[in-house]
Amino acid sequence: MAKIENTFESSEILRKAFLALKTSDGLSLRKWSALVDINVATLTRIINSQRLVPKKHLPKLAKSLDFDAVAQNALVQAHSRDWLRSKNVEPEQIRKAHVSEDRRIQEIIENDEVLLKSWLHLSILESTICNNFVEDISLIAKQFGVHSRDVQAVLHDLELAGYLVREKGSLKKKNKKMRIPTKRSRQLVREFHTQMLRKATLELQASDSASFAARLINGYTVAVNPDNIESAKLVLEKALIEAATLLTEGTCTEVYQLQLQLFPLSKTKHR
């Protein structure tokens, strides 16, 4: 295989995901090596873009890093582009042959410590995209029903972390479209979803017609074939992305939470 001078996209995806888990969960290179049955030296070469990861290893590497279905698809797409580059295929041909829908739709954010700190962090970050956003602490506090000091703290966190930037004196969201993988069961992720479920419960209590018309809180109780769960997750995750993309088209003036739950109501002995 020809030597590649540029960084492998797939290597960068794996490196960032590994470093995120190293920080949050203490995953060491040695532990990771044992999980995927690939020696430390080879893993080091892979994440340093010194070697293109063999395609056969992609599923177990993605699983070991708790990639959701969409993130795993992005990894496979990146690996395909890397492989084509290794064969000296022209960049334009690579772009036409492998346009990654997920990369066009959003940037995948792995470092979520600030963004998932509270429900208010993501909410205020998204509100800066709205056409009617005004950097007025008291107004923002009123819009989200919180105290002004909470708004000040959140704006400080987001600007310090680089998710909010100033352009011509105004606050702007740096990456307008992004996705935060939340498959891994971590306390931070669980607390974030718990907060949002509480917000949904409060919203459900509003019985007036305007509140009903503004929301969609629905669900289905179904008998399932466990073998189809992973395929269903992929369908649902892609549907969420499509819905979110549709909702952001045109002029935005409100912030909504698009939530989805799929969980077992029954438990069998073999689970």
C-alpha positions as a printed Julia matrix, in Angstrom:
271×3 Matrix{Float64}:
   0.0     0.0    0.0
   1.33    3.41  -0.91
   2.43    5.6    1.97
  -0.1     8.33   2.81
   1.23   11.71   3.83
  -2.09   13.09   5.06
  -3.9    12.09   8.21
  -6.37    9.24   7.83
  -9.94   10.39   8.55
 -10.79    7.03  10.09
  -7.71    7.17  12.33
  -8.71   10.63  13.56
 -12.24    9.45  14.38
 -10.86    6.53  16.39
  -8.2     8.67  18.09
 -10.68   11.33  19.25
 -13.17    8.74  20.48
 -10.44    6.89  22.39
  -9.13   10.09  24.0
 -12.68   11.08  25.02
 -13.18    7.73  26.79
  -9.7     7.94  28.28
 -10.67   11.26  29.87
 -14.2    10.34  30.96
 -13.85    6.64  31.82
 -10.13    6.06  32.26
  -9.85    3.76  29.24
  -6.16    3.02  28.74
  -4.51    1.9   25.52
  -3.7    -1.42  27.16
  -7.33   -1.99  28.2
  -8.52   -1.02  24.75
  -6.01   -3.42  23.21
  -7.4    -6.27  25.32
 -10.99   -5.38  24.38
 -10.38   -5.53  20.63
  -7.62   -8.15  20.59
  -5.22   -5.9   18.68
  -1.74   -5.36  20.1
  -0.85   -1.96  21.57
   1.8    -1.23  18.94
  -0.68   -1.72  16.09
  -3.37    0.37  17.8
  -0.83    3.15  18.35
   0.1     3.15  14.65
  -3.57    3.21  13.67
  -4.62    6.17  15.83
  -1.46    8.06  14.81
  -2.34    7.63  11.1
   0.77    5.54  10.52
  -1.34    2.65   9.3
  -4.79    2.38   7.74
  -6.91    0.21   9.99
  -7.94   -3.07   8.28
 -11.6    -2.9    7.31
 -12.37   -6.17   9.13
 -11.46   -4.47  12.44
 -13.89   -1.55  12.07
 -16.95   -3.23  13.7
 -15.13   -4.32  16.86
 -13.27   -1.03  17.18
 -16.54    0.9   16.86
 -18.22   -1.38  19.39
 -15.35   -1.04  21.87
 -15.7     2.75  21.74
 -19.5     2.54  22.04
 -20.2     4.18  18.68
 -23.87    4.51  17.89
 -25.09    3.28  14.5
 -24.69    6.66  12.8
 -21.17    7.2   14.16
 -20.18    3.71  13.02
 -21.5     4.5    9.54
 -19.43    7.71   9.5
 -16.34    5.66  10.42
 -16.97    3.21   7.58
 -17.47    6.07   5.1
 -14.24    7.75   6.25
 -12.35    4.46   5.93
 -13.63    4.09   2.35
 -12.28    7.52   1.46
  -8.96    6.7    3.14
  -8.7     3.47   1.16
  -9.38    5.27  -2.13
  -6.7     7.83  -1.32
  -4.26    5.0   -0.62
  -4.89    3.86  -4.2
  -4.11    7.36  -5.48
  -7.67    8.04  -6.6
  -8.23   11.7   -7.47
  -9.9    13.8   -4.7
 -12.86   14.73  -6.94
 -13.51   11.09  -7.73
 -13.42   10.28  -4.02
 -15.92   13.04  -3.3
 -18.32   11.83  -5.97
 -17.98    8.17  -5.05
 -18.27    8.57  -1.31
 -20.18   11.65  -0.21
 -20.86   10.97   3.47
 -24.38   12.12   4.29
 -23.63   12.15   8.01
 -20.59   14.43   7.59
 -22.63   16.84   5.43
 -25.47   16.94   7.93
 -23.43   17.59  11.03
 -20.11   17.53  12.78
 -19.86   14.76  15.35
 -18.91   16.17  18.76
 -17.23   13.64  21.05
 -16.2    16.0   23.86
 -19.55   16.56  25.54
 -18.55   17.52  29.08
 -19.65   21.15  28.66
 -22.56   20.63  26.26
 -24.28   18.04  28.45
 -23.56   19.82  31.7
 -27.24   20.8   31.89
 -30.28   21.01  29.64
 -29.8    24.79  29.58
 -26.35   24.6   27.94
 -27.6    23.02  24.72
 -30.8    25.06  24.78
 -29.03   28.42  24.96
 -26.44   27.29  22.42
 -29.21   26.45  19.95
 -31.08   29.68  20.67
 -28.16   31.7   19.27
 -29.08   30.37  15.82
 -32.59   31.79  16.09
 -33.29   34.84  13.98
 -34.72   36.69  16.99
 -31.81   35.97  19.37
 -30.69   38.95  21.43
 -27.78   38.8   23.86
 -29.86   40.06  26.77
 -29.35   38.05  29.98
 -32.72   38.9   31.5
 -34.59   38.2   28.26
 -32.9    34.81  27.79
 -33.63   33.95  31.42
 -37.31   34.79  30.88
 -37.48   32.74  27.67
 -36.19   29.59  29.39
 -37.72   30.22  32.81
 -34.42   30.31  34.71
 -32.42   32.78  36.82
 -30.19   35.37  35.14
 -27.1    34.07  36.96
 -27.68   30.63  35.38
 -27.73   32.21  31.92
 -24.51   34.11  32.64
 -22.79   30.93  33.82
 -23.9    28.97  30.75
 -22.81   31.68  28.29
 -19.44   31.81  30.03
 -19.03   28.01  29.78
 -20.0    27.86  26.1
 -17.77   30.76  25.08
 -14.81   29.45  27.08
 -15.18   26.0   25.5
 -15.32   27.52  22.01
 -18.89   26.51  21.14
 -19.91   30.18  21.08
 -17.74   32.72  19.25
 -18.03   36.45  18.75
 -18.45   37.76  15.23
 -18.67   41.53  14.86
 -19.5    41.78  18.55
 -22.36   39.25  18.43
 -22.41   35.74  19.89
 -22.71   32.98  17.3
 -22.74   29.19  17.46
 -19.47   28.04  15.91
 -20.76   24.78  14.44
 -24.35   25.29  13.34
 -25.07   21.61  12.78
 -23.61   18.98  15.05
 -24.52   15.72  16.74
 -23.47   14.49  20.16
 -23.31   10.7   20.47
 -24.98    9.68  23.74
 -25.05    5.9   23.42
 -22.47    5.21  26.11
 -24.06    4.83  29.54
 -22.28    7.5   31.54
 -23.57    9.47  34.51
 -23.32   12.74  32.54
 -25.43   11.36  29.7
 -27.98    9.76  32.01
 -28.43   12.99  33.96
 -28.89   14.99  30.76
 -31.62   12.68  29.45
 -33.26   12.61  32.9
 -33.45   16.41  32.86
 -35.03   16.39  29.4
 -37.55   13.7   30.39
 -38.56   15.83  33.37
 -39.05   18.78  31.02
 -41.22   16.56  28.79
 -43.28   15.47  31.81
 -43.92   19.11  32.76
 -44.85   19.96  29.18
 -47.28   17.03  29.12
 -49.18   18.53  32.06
 -50.15   21.58  29.99
 -53.67   20.8   28.73
 -54.47   23.96  26.76
 -54.91   23.64  23.0
 -51.89   25.8   22.14
 -49.52   23.63  24.21
 -51.02   20.47  22.7
 -50.57   21.82  19.17
 -46.94   22.78  19.86
 -45.8    19.35  21.02
 -45.73   15.73  19.86
 -45.39   13.34  22.78
 -46.43    9.89  21.65
 -45.33    6.29  21.86
 -46.1     2.69  20.93
 -46.03   -0.43  23.05
 -45.1    -3.32  20.76
 -43.97   -6.93  20.9
 -40.5    -7.08  19.36
 -38.03   -9.53  17.88
 -34.76   -8.79  19.75
 -32.78   -9.64  16.6
 -34.2    -6.51  14.95
 -33.33   -4.04  17.72
 -30.05   -2.78  16.26
 -31.57   -2.33  12.8
 -34.49   -0.42  14.33
 -32.07    1.83  16.23
 -30.33    2.77  12.99
 -33.68    3.63  11.35
 -34.72    5.74  14.34
 -31.38    7.55  14.63
 -31.44    8.49  10.95
 -35.06    9.59  11.28
 -34.07   11.89  14.15
 -31.37   13.47  12.0
 -33.77   13.95   9.08
 -36.4    15.51  11.36
 -33.84   17.81  12.99
 -32.59   18.89   9.57
 -36.13   19.65   8.44
 -36.88   21.64  11.6
 -33.84   23.89  11.1
 -34.75   24.88   7.54
 -35.8    28.49   7.04
 -36.03   31.09   9.8
 -35.67   29.65  13.32
 -37.29   31.46  16.27
 -37.81   28.74  18.91
 -35.82   25.97  20.61
 -37.33   22.47  20.86
 -36.1    19.18  22.29
 -36.4    16.26  19.86
 -36.36   13.18  22.09
 -36.81    9.48  21.44
 -37.09    6.49  23.78
 -36.83    2.81  23.0
 -36.52    0.61  26.08
 -37.71   -2.81  27.32
 -40.84   -3.11  29.44
 -40.39   -6.85  29.92
 -37.24   -8.64  30.99
 -36.4   -12.22  30.09
 -33.91  -14.46  31.89
 -31.44  -14.53  29.02
 -31.04  -10.72  28.94
